[in-house]
Amino acid sequence: MATTTERPATPAPGRDPRDRRLGRERPVGGGELWLWLFMRVSGLLLLVLAMGHLVVMHLFETGAERIDFGFVATRWTSPFWRTWDWMLLMLALVHGINGLRNITLDYVKYPGARLVINVTTYVIGFVLMVLGTVVVVSFDPTKWGPVG
Amino acid sequence: MAVRSRKSTSDYGSLYKGHPGQWSWVFHRITGVAVILFLFMHVVDTALVGWGPEAYDKVVRAYANPIVHLLELGLVIAVWYHSVNGTKITLIDFFPRLTTRITALSIGSLVVFLLGAIPITVIMLGQTIDLWRA
């Protein structure tokens, strides 16, 4: 649908029809703009981190069925995979929790309910970040015998 | 906009009467919520490695089941869809001129999605059948 004016035929909903800027709405500034940018940048990183994780863990060989304690113990002898998994953990949780926040702000009308839902997801996210970080950093399989 | 005397059936088919992009928006939300809910569980089950082989192996053995494996296929497809559509959104937002090429971009992202989804489905259905026979 090529146009010579480089302008969509109809402006985005809620936008001033005199506004001739192209593209979708985005936050004008402050924390919301940083979150908007974070969602896109982390999304591109997660495309690599999450899809790479899924291909290696779920598509290769017999998939997730080959994963057991020994598999993780061997895999996490590599600082590369520990770093990969930790980045995936943190980026996916922040990206996902902020996505849930966007949805809450769209559909939950009452400020009190919004607060309760958002704070609940922040707490879950924080607890999982701490739990995941502690395990990824401190995991030592030799406590349960030799690795390999 | 014309006022209708009664609702036609099409009024119930879709929440939004706009661009096909509305559908990709709906799927983006559904797949996003599904993936984050799975992630909540997955961080906990993976963290069990910190409690030793007995605890970890007991829990991950639950994944070695053909029904769970089909859910896993759904998860991988959901992440893939969310990735491709998210990339499309990011491209449009970082390069607003692409809004004039929205149709081409939408078809392109659908093709990329299918190019990934088909081999994923073939591989994971094969794994599911192997599990079923085992």
Interface residues (C-beta under 8 A of the other chain):
Chain A: M1 A2 T3 E6 R7 P8 R21 L22 G23 R24 R26 R40 G43 L44 L46 L47 A50 M51 L54 H58 L59 T62 G63 A64 E65 I67 D68 F69 G70 V72 A73 L89 A92 L93 G96 I97 G99 L100 I103 I124 L128 L131 G132 V134 V135 S138 F139 P141 K143 W144
Chain B: R29 G32 V33 V35 I36 L39 F40 V43 V44 T46 A47 V49 G50 G52 P53 Y56 D57 V60 Y63 A64 H69 E72 V76 V79 W80 S83 G86 T87 I89 T90 I92 D93 F94 P96 R97 T99 T100 R101 I102 T103 A104 I120 I123 M124 Q127 D130 L131
